[in-house]
Amino acid sequence: MSKDPRGNSSVQQRAEVAMRTLLQAEHGLLAELNWKIDDDVEVQIDAVNSDRSVLIEIFARQGNLLDGQKKKIAKDILKLALIGIGDAPKKRRLILAHANPAISKHVTHESWLSRATAKFGIEEICLFDKLPEELKAEIRETQKTQGERFK
């Protein structure tokens, strides 16, 4: 594994690439981008199309959501909301893409997060059925290994 072993392993990176590739069928060529919020503040966006009209945060987590993963989802939604503030309505599509039905429940059922997602016009796309089973199994195994390492 490379990078931060707490949750950004090579397996998760490969899963993000696979998910970005799946999303390209509808949204065209997508690439990571450092988005300038102000003169001195940038955020990294996982997938942006060429005319910057579609911004997507990608989350590859499988299985139950721990508190840290719920916070990561909230941060991704806040990041997209911050970019969308001040845009003309429907100027950009802001999307949270994931491969975990538990995340769908987390962002669509009655909660402050579901209200924020709706209020800021952030779409939610679940790619669980489209992601290869082998990759999902690899992600789960990596998560298990990471969890054991940090107990």
Summary of the structure (lengths in Angstrom):
residues: 151
radius of gyration: 15.3
end to end distance: 18.2
largest distance: 46.2
contacts: 435
relative contact order: 0.17
helix: 46%
strand: 23%
